[in-house]
Amino acid sequence: MPLANFIDILRNKNIPWMEYTPEHIKDDETAIQKYKDGQNK
């Protein structure tokens, strides 16, 4: 089953298919900063 179809099924049943927490945001920001720092060397 394609992922998009599975997500539709979850949505129809009011099941969250993705949770993006403040911790995820912080982890992403840290990773982006490390990447940028590595590009400037």
C-alpha positions as CSV (number, residue, x, y, z in Angstrom):
1,M,0.0,0.0,0.0
2,P,1.4,3.4,-0.9
3,L,2.3,5.6,2.1
4,A,-0.2,8.3,1.1
5,N,-3.1,5.8,1.2
6,F,-2.0,4.6,4.7
7,I,-1.8,8.1,6.0
8,D,-5.4,8.7,4.6
9,I,-6.6,5.7,6.5
10,L,-5.0,6.9,9.7
11,R,-6.5,10.4,9.2
12,N,-10.0,8.9,8.6
13,K,-9.7,7.1,12.0
14,N,-8.4,10.3,13.7
15,I,-5.0,8.6,14.4
16,P,-2.1,11.0,14.4
17,W,0.4,9.8,11.8
18,M,3.2,12.2,12.6
19,E,4.1,13.9,15.9
20,Y,6.7,16.7,15.6
21,T,7.5,17.7,19.2
22,P,9.6,20.6,20.4
23,E,12.4,18.1,21.1
24,H,12.3,17.2,17.4
25,I,12.6,20.8,16.4
26,K,15.6,21.3,18.7
27,D,17.3,18.2,17.4
28,D,16.7,19.4,13.8
29,E,18.1,22.9,14.6
30,T,21.2,21.4,16.2
31,A,21.8,19.1,13.2
32,I,21.4,22.0,10.8
33,Q,23.8,24.2,12.8
34,K,26.4,21.3,12.9
35,Y,26.0,21.0,9.1
36,K,26.4,24.7,8.6
37,D,29.5,24.8,10.8
38,G,31.0,21.9,8.9
39,Q,30.4,23.7,5.6
40,N,32.3,26.8,6.8
41,K,35.6,25.0,7.5
